[in-house]
Amino acid sequence: MLNNKIGKEEIRNSIKSVGLNPDDKKHVGKFSLGMMQRLGLAQAIMEDPDLLILDEPMNGLDKDGVKDMRQYLLDLKSKGKTILIASHSAEDIDVLCDTVCEMDKGKLEKIR
C-alpha cells in the first residue's frame, strides 16, 4: 500500500495506464528518460488526485510517447481533472491547455 490509500492493483493500473509494464524486472536506474517521465506520471496519478502539477511532462518522450501522453492528459481533463502544466512547448500548450499564462521577468500574465 502507498500512504495506506491504495493497494498493489491501483499501482499496477497506474503503471499500465502510462504505457509501462508493471511486470518488467528492469531496474529503474536503467530506464530511459522517456520511461522515467512515464513513471513520474504514474506516481503522480496513483492516488487519483484532483489536481496534477506537471513540469515539462513531455521531456524525453519520443514522438509516439508525446502523442500517447497528450491523449492520456486529455482523457484525464475530460474526466474533470485539473492539470497545471509548465512547458516550453507551444504545441503542448495549444493542444492541452484551456487557460494559458506566461511568466516573464517574474510577472505572470494571462495569455488566454
All heavy atoms as an XYZ file, in Angstrom:
869
protein
N       0.830     -1.188      0.000
C       0.000      0.000      0.000
C       0.873      1.248      0.000
O       1.950      1.248      0.554
C      -0.890      0.022      1.232
C      -2.242     -0.510      0.978
S      -3.305     -0.110      2.346
C      -4.382     -1.482      2.200
N       0.360      2.285     -0.584
C       1.045      3.563     -0.646
C       0.267      4.550      0.211
O      -0.902      4.813     -0.043
C       1.097      4.040     -2.100
C       1.915      5.272     -2.397
C       3.394      4.991     -2.168
C       1.707      5.678     -3.842
N       0.900      5.085      1.256
C       0.242      6.024      2.174
C      -1.080      5.467      2.702
O      -1.995      6.223      2.980
C       0.000      7.376      1.499
C       1.278      8.112      1.217
O       2.274      7.926      1.906
N       1.267      8.945      0.200
N      -1.182      4.153      2.780
C      -2.397      3.487      3.256
C      -3.643      3.908      2.496
O      -4.746      3.875      3.026
C      -2.583      3.729      4.760
C      -1.491      3.094      5.566
O      -1.062      1.985      5.259
N      -1.025      3.782      6.586
N      -3.488      4.333      1.235
C      -4.629      4.769      0.437
C      -4.913      3.841     -0.728
O      -6.055      3.664     -1.103
C      -4.405      6.187     -0.096
C      -4.386      7.239      0.977
C      -4.221      8.601      0.372
C      -4.187      9.661      1.457
N      -4.002     10.992      0.906
N      -3.869      3.293     -1.329
C      -4.071      2.430     -2.486
C      -3.264      1.151     -2.333
O      -2.281      1.099     -1.607
C      -3.684      3.140     -3.804
C      -2.205      3.507     -3.821
C      -4.547      4.362     -4.038
C      -1.713      4.008     -5.154
N      -3.699      0.141     -3.062
C      -3.039     -1.141     -2.997
C      -2.257     -1.448     -4.264
O      -2.130     -0.611     -5.163
N      -1.777     -2.669     -4.345
C      -0.942     -3.088     -5.472
C      -1.665     -2.979     -6.813
O      -1.061     -2.634     -7.819
C      -0.448     -4.518     -5.258
C       0.593     -4.626     -4.180
C       1.098     -6.054     -4.049
C       2.135     -6.125     -2.948
N       2.697     -7.464     -2.797
N      -2.945     -3.274     -6.833
C      -3.685     -3.255     -8.097
C      -3.778     -1.836     -8.669
O      -3.614     -1.635     -9.869
C      -5.082     -3.857     -7.930
C      -5.744     -4.220     -9.235
C      -4.944     -5.222    -10.068
O      -4.284     -6.116     -9.511
O      -4.980     -5.092    -11.317
N      -4.020     -0.852     -7.799
C      -4.059      0.540     -8.264
C      -2.691      0.978     -8.780
O      -2.598      1.714     -9.773
C      -4.520      1.485     -7.147
C      -5.967      1.332     -6.770
C      -6.217      0.315     -5.656
O      -5.294     -0.454     -5.296
O      -7.343      0.262     -5.165
N      -1.643      0.547     -8.112
C      -0.283      0.871     -8.557
C      -0.031      0.256     -9.928
O       0.453      0.925    -10.842
C       0.761      0.404     -7.521
C       0.614      1.212     -6.222
C       2.173      0.524     -8.088
C       1.412      0.675     -5.055
N      -0.374     -1.013    -10.086
C      -0.195     -1.702    -11.372
C      -0.986     -0.995    -12.486
O      -0.477     -0.779    -13.576
C      -0.629     -3.162    -11.274
C       0.282     -4.025    -10.418
C      -0.227     -5.464    -10.332
N      -0.289     -6.099    -11.639
C       0.750     -6.587    -12.305
N       1.951     -6.491    -11.798
N       0.587     -7.162    -13.471
N      -2.222     -0.616    -12.185
C      -3.058      0.059    -13.182
C      -2.480      1.407    -13.585
O      -2.529      1.775    -14.762
C      -4.489      0.216    -12.665
C      -5.226     -1.098    -12.602
O      -4.872     -2.072    -13.265
N      -6.251     -1.150    -11.770
N      -1.932      2.143    -12.633
C      -1.309      3.436    -12.948
C      -0.108      3.250    -13.859
O       0.084      3.997    -14.815
C      -0.869      4.149    -11.663
O      -1.977      4.499    -10.890
N       0.693      2.248    -13.574
C       1.879      1.973    -14.394
C       1.466      1.573    -15.804
O       2.016      2.061    -16.792
C       2.761      0.895    -13.719
C       3.370      1.475    -12.437
C       3.850      0.393    -14.665
C       4.051      0.457    -11.550
N       0.445      0.724    -15.912
C      -0.058      0.318    -17.229
C      -0.628      1.503    -17.998
O      -0.441      1.613    -19.209
C      -1.157     -0.743    -17.078
C      -0.679     -2.113    -16.731
C      -1.880     -3.048    -16.616
C      -1.522     -4.362    -15.993
N      -2.709     -5.217    -15.788
N      -1.332      2.381    -17.303
C      -2.026      3.479    -17.980
C      -1.076      4.455    -18.663
O      -1.481      5.169    -19.577
C      -2.934      4.230    -16.997
O      -2.170      4.964    -16.074
N       0.180      4.486    -18.254
C       1.151      5.383    -18.892
C       2.050      4.633    -19.877
O       3.039      5.174    -20.359
C       2.002      6.152    -17.855
C       1.124      7.044    -17.001
C       2.837      5.207    -17.001
N       1.701      3.390    -20.162
C       2.429      2.638    -21.182
C       3.635      1.866    -20.693
O       4.470      1.450    -21.499
N       3.740      1.647    -19.402
C       4.832      0.831    -18.865
C       4.289     -0.526    -18.446
O       3.094     -0.681    -18.195
C       5.484      1.523    -17.660
C       6.230      2.821    -17.936
C       6.713      3.447    -16.628
C       7.399      2.601    -18.881
N       5.163     -1.501    -18.366
C       4.787     -2.851    -17.978
C       5.114     -3.052    -16.496
O       6.289     -3.062    -16.124
C       5.562     -3.865    -18.834
C       5.269     -5.300    -18.457
O       4.516     -5.583    -17.527
N       5.877     -6.212    -19.177
N       4.108     -3.228    -15.650
C       4.379     -3.393    -14.220
C       5.125     -4.680    -13.884
O       5.675     -4.812    -12.796
C       2.989     -3.374    -13.584
C       2.059     -3.754    -14.670
C       2.682     -3.278    -15.947
N       5.173     -5.619    -14.825
C       5.881     -6.882    -14.586
C       7.324     -6.853    -15.095
O       8.044     -7.819    -14.943
C       5.121     -8.042    -15.241
C       3.738     -8.224    -14.623
O       3.628     -8.131    -13.381
O       2.776     -8.436    -15.382
N       7.718     -5.743    -15.704
C       9.081     -5.606    -16.220
C      10.039     -5.599    -15.032
O       9.857     -4.854    -14.077
C       9.211     -4.307    -17.019
C      10.524     -4.184    -17.756
O      11.436     -5.010    -17.550
O      10.641     -3.236    -18.560
N      11.054     -6.419    -15.089
C      12.021     -6.540    -13.991
C      13.210     -5.597    -14.156
O      14.147     -5.635    -13.382
C      12.522     -7.988    -13.880
C      11.431     -9.003    -13.613
C      10.715     -8.732    -12.312
C       9.643     -9.785    -12.072
N       8.703     -9.424    -11.054
N      13.142     -4.732    -15.171
C      14.221     -3.780    -15.417
C      14.355     -2.827    -14.229
O      13.369     -2.261    -13.751
C      13.929     -2.990    -16.698
C      15.036     -2.103    -17.171
C      14.635     -1.472    -18.505
C      15.807     -0.834    -19.180
N      15.451     -0.335    -20.511
N      15.574     -2.650    -13.749
C      15.830     -1.732    -12.642
C      15.569     -0.299    -13.099
O      15.934      0.081    -14.212
C      17.280     -1.889    -12.171
C      17.561     -1.141    -10.919
N      17.921      0.192    -10.919
C      17.506     -1.522     -9.614
C      18.096      0.592     -9.676
N      17.852     -0.426     -8.869
N      14.934      0.474    -12.253
C      14.570      1.850    -12.596
C      15.798      2.653    -13.026
O      15.708      3.510    -13.905
C      13.848      2.539    -11.414
C      13.611      4.014    -11.681
C      12.538      1.830    -11.114
N      16.943      2.362    -12.462
C      18.175      3.052    -12.826
C      18.570      2.837    -14.278
O      19.371      3.594    -14.833
N      17.999      1.831    -14.918
C      18.284      1.524    -16.323
C      17.222      2.101    -17.267
O      17.301      1.921    -18.465
C      18.358      0.001    -16.532
C      19.373     -0.702    -15.671
C      20.744     -0.544    -16.229
C      21.705     -1.395    -15.392
N      23.056     -1.109    -15.655
N      16.225      2.788    -16.709
C      15.168      3.369    -17.529
C      15.714      4.523    -18.366
O      16.569      5.284    -17.917
C      14.039      3.928    -16.655
C      13.016      2.919    -16.204
C      13.236      1.559    -16.266
C      11.804      3.350    -15.692
C      12.287      0.647    -15.844
C      10.848      2.454    -15.269
C      11.089      1.094    -15.352
N      15.152      4.685    -19.567
C      15.461      5.839    -20.407
C      14.779      7.063    -19.802
O      13.909      6.940    -18.927
C      14.950      5.611    -21.828
O      13.525      5.607    -21.837
N      15.126      8.244    -20.293
C      14.489      9.467    -19.816
C      12.981      9.425    -20.064
O      12.187      9.802    -19.205
C      15.104     10.694    -20.496
C      14.544     12.052    -20.090
C      14.657     12.276    -18.585
C      15.252     13.160    -20.848
N      12.575      8.929    -21.220
C      11.151      8.822    -21.525
C      10.427      7.873    -20.576
O       9.308      8.161    -20.133
N      11.065      6.755    -20.259
C      10.460      5.811    -19.313
C      10.361      6.441    -17.921
O       9.377      6.231    -17.210
C      11.274      4.520    -19.261
C      11.191      3.690    -20.532
S      12.343      2.295    -20.522
C      11.492      1.162    -19.450
N      11.352      7.229    -17.547
C      11.314      7.908    -16.253
C      10.169      8.926    -16.214
O       9.500      9.069    -15.188
C      12.645      8.592    -15.957
C      13.785      7.616    -15.671
S      13.519      6.586    -14.220
C      13.649      7.808    -12.926
N       9.938      9.615    -17.338
C       8.827     10.559    -17.411
C       7.502      9.827    -17.215
O       6.632     10.292    -16.488
C       8.806     11.281    -18.765
C       9.826     12.380    -18.883
C       9.524     13.555    -17.973
O      10.018     13.615    -16.855
N       8.734     14.476    -18.441
N       7.359      8.699    -17.888
C       6.129      7.909    -17.751
C       5.951      7.432    -16.302
O       4.850      7.479    -15.758
C       6.150      6.722    -18.704
C       5.995      7.118    -20.163
C       6.207      5.900    -21.068
N       6.132      6.248    -22.459
C       5.044      6.110    -23.220
N       3.943      5.610    -22.707
N       5.070      6.450    -24.489
N       7.036      6.969    -15.697
C       6.971      6.507    -14.315
C       6.585      7.653    -13.376
O       5.779      7.478    -12.463
C       8.312      5.901    -13.893
C       8.368      5.313    -12.491
C       7.349      4.192    -12.320
C       9.776      4.812    -12.195
N       7.140      8.840    -13.626
C       6.787     10.000    -12.813
C       5.311     10.338    -12.912
O       4.660     10.677    -11.912
N       4.759     10.241    -14.116
C       3.331     10.492    -14.288
C       2.507      9.418    -13.574
O       1.501      9.724    -12.920
C       2.955     10.568    -15.767
C       1.502     10.904    -16.074
C       1.086     12.223    -15.427
C       1.265     10.950    -17.569
N       2.943      8.168    -13.670
C       2.245      7.091    -12.959
C       2.222      7.375    -11.459
O       1.190      7.198    -10.796
C       2.909      5.743    -13.249
N       3.350      7.820    -10.924
C       3.405      8.147     -9.495
C       2.456      9.292     -9.160
O       1.823      9.291     -8.110
C       4.830      8.526     -9.097
C       5.772      7.344     -9.100
C       7.218      7.776     -8.875
O       7.708      8.693     -9.527
N       7.871      7.102     -7.954
N       2.371     10.268    -10.061
C       1.523     11.434     -9.814
C       0.039     11.077     -9.810
O      -0.745     11.703     -9.092
C       1.795     12.515    -10.862
N      -0.361     10.080    -10.584
C      -1.789      9.757    -10.710
C      -2.247      8.613     -9.816
O      -3.444      8.369     -9.699
C      -2.154      9.420    -12.174
C      -1.406      8.184    -12.641
C      -1.911     10.612    -13.074
C      -1.888      7.627    -13.953
N      -1.319      7.916     -9.170
C      -1.662      6.711     -8.409
C      -2.780      6.900     -7.395
O      -3.633      6.041     -7.235
C      -0.431      6.171     -7.680
C       0.454      5.363     -8.537
S       1.837      4.756     -7.563
C       2.839      4.121     -8.892
N      -2.774      7.996     -6.711
C      -3.767      8.209     -5.650
C      -4.957      9.027     -6.130
O      -5.722      9.546     -5.325
C      -3.099      8.844     -4.434
C      -2.073      7.912     -3.812
C      -1.473      8.471     -2.543
O      -2.227      8.965     -1.686
O      -0.247      8.406     -2.410
N      -5.098      9.146     -7.461
C      -6.244      9.816     -8.074
C      -6.459     11.232     -7.530
O      -7.543     11.575     -7.045
C      -7.504      8.971     -7.877
C      -8.646      9.420     -8.762
O      -8.389      9.979     -9.851
O      -9.806      9.237     -8.354
N      -5.428     12.084     -7.637
C      -5.580     13.447     -7.113
C      -6.521     14.282     -7.979
O      -6.694     14.012     -9.163
C      -4.149     14.006     -7.189
C      -3.557     13.286     -8.364
C      -4.141     11.891     -8.299
N      -7.110     15.301     -7.373
C      -7.969     16.217     -8.121
C      -7.143     17.191     -8.946
O      -7.618     17.720     -9.941
C      -8.866     17.008     -7.160
C      -9.877     16.114     -6.466
O     -10.338     15.134     -7.101
O     -10.202     16.384     -5.299
N      -5.915     17.452     -8.512
C      -5.029     18.397     -9.176
C      -3.699     17.726     -9.487
O      -3.088     17.128     -8.613
C      -4.780     19.616     -8.276
C      -3.718     20.607     -8.714
C      -4.124     21.320    -10.000
C      -3.446     21.632     -7.605
N      -3.276     17.826    -10.744
C      -1.953     17.344    -11.159
C      -1.105     18.556    -11.505
O      -1.559     19.433    -12.245
C      -2.058     16.473    -12.413
C      -2.488     15.036    -12.264
C      -2.650     14.407    -13.641
C      -1.497     14.253    -11.452
N       0.102     18.601    -10.996
C       1.043     19.662    -11.337
C       2.217     18.994    -12.037
O       2.906     18.159    -11.433
C       1.510     20.433    -10.091
C       0.298     21.051     -9.387
C       2.539     21.495    -10.471
C       0.612     21.711     -8.063
N       2.412     19.317    -13.318
C       3.415     18.649    -14.143
C       4.387     19.664    -14.726
O       3.977     20.668    -15.309
C       2.730     17.876    -15.277
C       1.658     16.870    -14.856
C       0.957     16.307    -16.090
C       2.257     15.760    -14.017
N       5.672     19.383    -14.588
C       6.719     20.248    -15.121
C       7.356     19.557    -16.321
O       7.982     18.511    -16.165
C       7.764     20.514    -14.038
C       8.851     21.479    -14.482
O       8.643     22.222    -15.469
O       9.920     21.492    -13.844
N       7.179     20.142    -17.503
C       7.733     19.590    -18.747
C       7.418     18.095    -18.888
O       8.318     17.269    -19.024
C       9.246     19.826    -18.823
C       9.667     21.274    -18.795
C       9.357     22.047    -20.071
O       8.985     21.437    -21.090
O       9.472     23.279    -20.033
N       6.132     17.725    -18.870
C       5.773     16.300    -18.871
C       6.159     15.534    -20.138
O       6.213     14.307    -20.107
C       4.257     16.317    -18.682
C       3.826     17.641    -19.203
C       4.953     18.576    -18.870
N       6.446     16.218    -21.233
C       6.797     15.524    -22.476
C       8.309     15.408    -22.675
O       8.755     14.799    -23.648
C       6.201     16.248    -23.685
C       4.733     16.518    -23.595
S       3.729     15.050    -23.318
C       2.151     15.817    -23.048
N       9.080     15.966    -21.758
C      10.534     15.934    -21.872
C      11.045     14.496    -21.939
O      10.719     13.672    -21.099
C      11.165     16.648    -20.673
C      12.654     16.798    -20.801
O      13.174     16.994    -21.893
N      13.353     16.703    -19.691
N      11.818     14.203    -22.964
C      12.422     12.878    -23.096
C      11.556     11.850    -23.800
O      11.999     10.725    -24.013
N      10.330     12.210    -24.147
C       9.457     11.257    -24.830
C       9.671     11.337    -26.344
O       9.875     12.420    -26.889
C       7.985     11.555    -24.524
C       7.539     11.403    -23.073
C       6.085     11.814    -22.931
C       7.736      9.980    -22.590
N       9.591     10.175    -26.992
C       9.662     10.173    -28.460
C       8.305     10.616    -29.015
O       7.361     10.881    -28.265
C      10.077      8.801    -28.991
C       9.109      7.685    -28.634
O       7.955      7.960    -28.226
O       9.497      6.519    -28.769
N       8.219     10.715    -30.336
C       7.006     11.213    -30.990
C       5.763     10.428    -30.571
O       4.726     11.022    -30.260
C       7.195     11.166    -32.514
C       6.074     11.813    -33.292
C       6.408     11.926    -34.763
C       6.175     10.599    -35.441
N       6.281     10.669    -36.908
N       5.864      9.108    -30.553
C       4.716      8.293    -30.145
C       4.401      8.483    -28.667
O       3.227      8.496    -28.268
C       4.971      6.816    -30.445
C       4.954      6.503    -31.928
O       4.315      7.263    -32.698
O       5.582      5.506    -32.333
N       5.436      8.618    -27.853
C       5.237      8.848    -26.421
C       4.533     10.162    -26.154
O       3.650     10.240    -25.299
N       4.916     11.208    -26.895
C       4.256     12.512    -26.759
C       2.781     12.382    -27.134
O       1.901     12.864    -26.418
C       4.960     13.581    -27.621
C       4.120     14.846    -27.711
C       6.346     13.893    -27.074
N       2.521     11.699    -28.241
C       1.136     11.501    -28.681
C       0.330     10.757    -27.616
O      -0.789     11.155    -27.278
C       1.131     10.720    -29.999
C      -0.228     10.482    -30.570
C      -0.129      9.691    -31.865
C      -1.504      9.297    -32.357
N      -1.458      8.411    -33.516
N       0.908      9.681    -27.064
C       0.235      8.894    -26.026
C      -0.034      9.727    -24.777
O      -1.132      9.688    -24.218
C       1.083      7.682    -25.628
C       1.203      6.635    -26.716
O       0.425      6.678    -27.700
O       2.108      5.778    -26.586
N       0.965     10.484    -24.328
C       0.812     11.265    -23.106
C      -0.172     12.417    -23.295
O      -0.958     12.710    -22.392
C       2.154     11.815    -22.626
C       3.048     10.776    -21.994
S       2.297      9.947    -20.564
C       1.901      8.359    -21.285
N      -0.150     13.033    -24.464
C      -1.133     14.094    -24.722
C      -2.544     13.527    -24.629
O      -3.420     14.122    -24.014
C      -0.919     14.722    -26.095
C       0.202     15.712    -26.137
C       0.301     16.332    -27.502
N       1.437     17.232    -27.593
C       2.018     17.560    -28.721
N       1.578     17.089    -29.875
N       3.041     18.380    -28.722
N      -2.756     12.387    -25.275
C      -4.087     11.780    -25.241
C      -4.464     11.394    -23.823
O      -5.612     11.601    -23.399
C      -4.159     10.560    -26.166
C      -5.553     10.002    -26.303
C      -6.547     11.041    -26.797
O      -6.356     11.644    -27.849
N      -7.605     11.291    -26.028
N      -3.522     10.852    -23.076
C      -3.798     10.461    -21.700
C      -4.194     11.681    -20.861
O      -5.167     11.637    -20.098
C      -2.585      9.754    -21.091
C      -2.872      9.229    -19.721
C      -3.745      8.159    -19.541
C      -2.311      9.813    -18.600
C      -4.043      7.691    -18.282
C      -2.598      9.352    -17.339
C      -3.464      8.291    -17.180
O      -3.767      7.831    -15.928
N      -3.452     12.790    -21.017
C      -3.767     14.003    -20.266
C      -5.112     14.588    -20.693
O      -5.879     15.069    -19.854
C      -2.651     15.036    -20.416
C      -1.325     14.637    -19.755
C      -0.235     15.646    -20.103
C      -1.470     14.486    -18.253
N      -5.420     14.521    -21.986
C      -6.728     14.982    -22.457
C      -7.855     14.120    -21.873
O      -8.922     14.642    -21.530
C      -6.782     14.984    -23.986
C      -5.966     16.079    -24.671
C      -5.894     15.829    -26.181
C      -6.527     17.460    -24.365
N      -7.612     12.814    -21.755
C      -8.602     11.928    -21.145
C      -8.832     12.305    -19.676
O      -9.973     12.344    -19.208
C      -8.171     10.467    -21.247
C      -8.225      9.926    -22.665
O      -8.828     10.577    -23.551
O      -7.616      8.854    -22.906
N      -7.740     12.559    -18.949
C      -7.867     12.976    -17.549
C      -8.645     14.292    -17.455
O      -9.508     14.451    -16.596
C      -6.488     13.135    -16.899
C      -5.703     11.864    -16.614
C      -4.310     12.210    -16.084
C      -6.441     10.965    -15.629
N      -8.324     15.205    -18.351
C      -9.012     16.509    -18.387
C     -10.509     16.315    -18.622
O     -11.339     16.941    -17.950
C      -8.386     17.360    -19.483
C      -9.000     18.710    -19.671
C      -8.253     19.428    -20.800
C      -9.063     20.537    -21.372
N      -8.401     21.169    -22.527
N     -10.861     15.419    -19.549
C     -12.277     15.178    -19.850
C     -13.024     14.558    -18.669
O     -14.247     14.652    -18.581
C     -12.425     14.298    -21.089
O     -12.086     12.962    -20.806
N     -12.276     13.941    -17.748
C     -12.870     13.354    -16.549
C     -12.931     14.358    -15.402
O     -13.244     13.992    -14.272
C     -12.072     12.123    -16.122
C     -12.184     10.982    -17.109
C     -11.294      9.828    -16.718
C     -11.357      8.735    -17.781
N     -10.373      7.692    -17.558
N     -12.578     15.617    -15.690
C     -12.696     16.656    -14.687
C     -11.445     16.948    -13.891
O     -11.496     17.722    -12.935
N     -10.331     16.340    -14.245
C      -9.078     16.614    -13.534
C      -8.563     18.002    -13.897
O      -8.646     18.423    -15.045
C      -7.993     15.591    -13.889
C      -8.311     14.184    -13.487
C      -8.317     14.041    -11.992
C      -8.667     12.621    -11.605
N      -8.866     12.490    -10.183
N      -8.034     18.693    -12.928
C      -7.362     19.963    -13.164
C      -5.880     19.654    -13.301
O      -5.295     18.993    -12.435
C      -7.597     20.943    -11.996
O      -9.004     21.173    -11.880
C      -6.862     22.253    -12.229
N      -5.286     20.117    -14.394
C      -3.883     19.823    -14.676
C      -3.161     21.132    -14.919
O      -3.525     21.895    -15.817
C      -3.749     18.903    -15.906
C      -4.592     17.636    -15.725
C      -2.283     18.550    -16.147
C      -4.737     16.796    -16.985
N      -2.152     21.390    -14.105
C      -1.309     22.566    -14.258
C      -0.014     22.098    -14.909
O       0.667     21.225    -14.370
C      -1.021     23.204    -12.897
C      -0.067     24.388    -12.877
C      -0.706     25.577    -13.590
C       0.296     24.747    -11.458
N       0.294     22.648    -16.072
C       1.466     22.221    -16.830
C       2.412     23.398    -17.016
O       1.994     24.464    -17.470
C       1.063     21.680    -18.217
C       0.168     20.454    -18.079
C       2.297     21.348    -19.047
C      -0.395     19.951    -19.392
N       3.671     23.176    -16.680
C       4.723     24.134    -17.016
C       5.450     23.548    -18.221
O       5.915     22.413    -18.173
C       5.686     24.310    -15.847
N       5.486     24.304    -19.319
C       6.083     23.774    -20.536
C       6.612     24.896    -21.415
O       6.071     25.999    -21.425
C       5.049     22.963    -21.321
O       5.602     22.455    -22.511
N       7.675     24.570    -22.151
C       8.199     25.477    -23.165
C       7.665     25.117    -24.545
O       7.958     25.798    -25.511
C       9.738     25.429    -23.184
C      10.351     26.037    -21.973
N      10.686     25.298    -20.865
C      10.671     27.321    -21.692
C      11.203     26.105    -19.967
N      11.205     27.338    -20.434
N       6.895     24.048    -24.641
C       6.397     23.567    -25.915
C       5.076     24.254    -26.276
O       4.034     23.998    -25.661
C       6.178     22.053    -25.876
O       5.452     21.623    -27.004
N       5.137     25.113    -27.295
C       3.926     25.806    -27.741
C       2.871     24.815    -28.210
O       1.673     25.019    -27.984
C       4.272     26.795    -28.853
N       3.295     23.731    -28.851
C       2.333     22.733    -29.337
C       1.616     22.048    -28.178
O       0.398     21.869    -28.217
C       3.038     21.710    -30.224
C       2.076     20.783    -30.908
C       2.752     19.838    -31.898
O       3.963     19.959    -32.141
O       2.040     18.969    -32.413
N       2.367     21.654    -27.140
C       1.732     21.036    -25.973
C       0.726     21.991    -25.346
O      -0.386     21.597    -24.994
C       2.771     20.646    -24.921
C       3.613     19.458    -25.334
O       3.189     18.683    -26.210
O       4.714     19.302    -24.759
N       1.115     23.253    -25.223
C       0.237     24.254    -24.626
C      -1.026     24.429    -25.461
O      -2.138     24.443    -24.934
C       0.991     25.586    -24.450
C       2.068     25.411    -23.365
C       0.034     26.717    -24.096
C       3.083     26.523    -23.313
N      -0.865     24.524    -26.791
C      -2.030     24.690    -27.672
C      -2.979     23.507    -27.592
O      -4.192     23.677    -27.581
C      -1.583     24.892    -29.123
C      -0.985     26.267    -29.379
O      -1.226     27.187    -28.569
O      -0.293     26.416    -30.389
N      -2.428     22.301    -27.551
C      -3.250     21.089    -27.559
C      -3.911     20.835    -26.207
O      -5.069     20.436    -26.150
C      -2.390     19.860    -27.963
C      -3.131     18.562    -27.755
C      -1.930     19.988    -29.407
N      -3.208     21.093    -25.118
C      -3.657     20.646    -23.807
C      -4.343     21.696    -22.939
O      -5.117     21.348    -22.051
C      -2.469     20.078    -23.016
C      -1.784     18.847    -23.609
C      -0.505     18.545    -22.856
C      -2.725     17.653    -23.588
N      -4.058     22.961    -23.161
C      -4.435     23.976    -22.173
C      -5.646     24.815    -22.560
O      -5.764     25.262    -23.695
C      -3.246     24.902    -21.922
S      -1.792     24.024    -21.305
N      -6.512     25.045    -21.579
C      -7.649     25.956    -21.734
C      -7.235     27.376    -21.348
O      -7.597     28.335    -22.000
C      -8.814     25.534    -20.836
C      -9.363     24.175    -21.211
O      -9.384     23.851    -22.412
O      -9.745     23.426    -20.299
N      -6.512     27.486    -20.262
C      -6.023     28.764    -19.770
C      -4.506     28.749    -19.887
O      -3.864     27.770    -19.497
C      -6.423     28.977    -18.297
O      -7.845     28.895    -18.199
C      -5.934     30.319    -17.779
N      -3.959     29.832    -20.424
C      -2.511     29.901    -20.631
C      -1.984     31.185    -19.994
O      -2.495     32.276    -20.262
C      -2.144     29.885    -22.138
C      -0.636     29.993    -22.332
C      -2.681     28.619    -22.800
N      -0.972     31.039    -19.164
C      -0.302     32.171    -18.554
C       1.180     32.077    -18.902
O       1.710     30.988    -19.104
C      -0.465     32.162    -17.037
S      -2.180     32.344    -16.508
N       1.817     33.232    -18.949
C       3.234     33.274    -19.274
C       3.963     34.029    -18.171
O       3.490     35.066    -17.707
C       3.421     33.976    -20.618
C       4.843     34.002    -21.120
C       4.916     34.595    -22.509
O       4.941     35.838    -22.611
O       4.930     33.819    -23.474
N       5.107     33.476    -17.763
C       5.934     34.120    -16.765
C       7.038     34.854    -17.500
O       7.764     34.264    -18.301
C       6.535     33.073    -15.823
C       7.447     33.643    -14.762
S       6.576     34.518    -13.462
C       5.893     33.177    -12.527
N       7.150     36.156    -17.260
C       8.197     36.954    -17.887
C       8.760     37.922    -16.853
O       8.022     38.763    -16.322
C       7.634     37.714    -19.096
C       8.710     38.433    -19.898
O       9.863     37.963    -19.904
O       8.384     39.453    -20.505
N      10.046     37.768    -16.570
C      10.735     38.634    -15.615
C      10.005     38.709    -14.272
O       9.832     39.786    -13.704
C      10.942     40.021    -16.208
C      11.814     40.012    -17.434
C      11.949     41.385    -18.031
C      12.731     41.241    -19.343
N      12.508     42.353    -20.251
N       9.534     37.543    -13.823
C       8.888     37.471    -12.525
C       7.430     37.881    -12.497
O       6.811     37.855    -11.440
N       6.874     38.240    -13.640
C       5.460     38.630    -13.704
C       4.673     37.580    -14.465
O       5.085     37.133    -15.524
C       5.298     39.985    -14.376
C       5.825     41.128    -13.555
C       5.376     42.434    -14.118
C       5.834     43.532    -13.164
N       5.153     44.781    -13.438
N       3.530     37.212    -13.903
C       2.648     36.237    -14.516
C       1.560     36.973    -15.278
O       0.861     37.819    -14.712
C       2.036     35.331    -13.447
C       1.278     34.110    -13.914
C       2.200     33.154    -14.656
C       0.625     33.416    -12.737
N       1.432     36.660    -16.559
C       0.438     37.319    -17.400
C      -0.433     36.278    -18.077
O       0.069     35.315    -18.664
C       1.149     38.160    -18.462
C       0.216     38.877    -19.401
C       0.957     39.656    -20.481
O       2.168     39.866    -20.354
O       0.288     40.043    -21.450
N      -1.749     36.473    -18.008
C      -2.683     35.566    -18.681
C      -2.670     35.876    -20.173
O      -2.868     37.006    -20.588
C      -4.096     35.723    -18.112
C      -5.064     34.715    -18.690
C      -6.405     34.796    -18.002
C      -7.357     33.792    -18.623
N      -8.657     33.810    -17.961
N      -2.436     34.850    -20.985
C      -2.387     34.968    -22.440
C      -3.737     34.622    -23.050
O      -4.202     35.270    -23.968
C      -1.289     34.040    -23.037
C       0.078     34.320    -22.399
C      -1.232     34.151    -24.545
C       0.588     35.718    -22.613
N      -4.353     33.554    -22.541
C      -5.713     33.173    -22.975
C      -6.414     32.401    -21.880
O      -5.864     31.871    -20.991
C      -5.704     32.386    -24.278
C      -5.259     30.946    -24.187
C      -5.662     30.148    -25.447
N      -5.581     28.765    -25.124
C      -4.661     27.932    -25.598
N      -3.789     28.344    -26.466
N      -4.648     26.683    -25.220
